[in-house]
Amino acid sequence: MPEVNAFGQQVGPEVPGWAPRPWPEPVTMTGRYVEVRPLTSAHYADLFAATCGEGDDDLWTYRPVPRPTSLPTLWMHLAAHLESPELVTFALVPLEGERAGRASGVASYARIEPAHGQVEVAGVLLGRALQRTRAATEAIHLLMRHAFDDLGYRRFEWKCDSLNEPSRRAALRLGFVEEGRFRNHMVTQGRSRDTDWFSVTDGEWPAVRAAHESWLDPGNFDEDGRQRTALSAATARA
């Protein structure tokens, strides 16, 4: 709640003992179903196979570049992520399923502002075998958990093209709160993009984390890996 200062003005609440947070390092995060590893060139061939097949053009519709049609093209795209001082990029490696042990997606920490405790998960790209799996959900959970619990960040963001319905649904399912739309925010692949913003704050995180952990528990899945309770139901309660 706002407070009132000595001049009769409303101000935000104090953040006791606040100090800038650490910059995220490229660490490995291991869950039950996925491992989030620092991206290296050793992952590129697996990622090309997972995301750049002839039928994968739609995976790249909302990305800055169209589908790379050769390994060297993907190499240059991902190398730019590794060379950027503003990004910390990870390979998503499922520990189960048909691509167990092979990189099948990527995600980055972006818009990192240690002074304010803010970080975004960006550039999320999931191969077909990783989409709509508990490994994919756990990958985002691990990135959130590291930012909040290990690094002490106050705000975790998710942004997407306002027309990217799967990404919008994923954000809400994961417990993010929709904050608004930035109109004419970007030009992506020559097209105008409005960007929708979502976030989870440190005050919301304990309930969201509990919802994630409940959903990810092995007891929530039958012997065929089908969920018993939807994550959206758990995060709605949170």
Summary of the structure (lengths in Angstrom):
residues: 238
radius of gyration: 18.6
end to end distance: 20.4
largest distance: 64.5
contacts: 697
relative contact order: 0.13
helix: 32%
strand: 29%
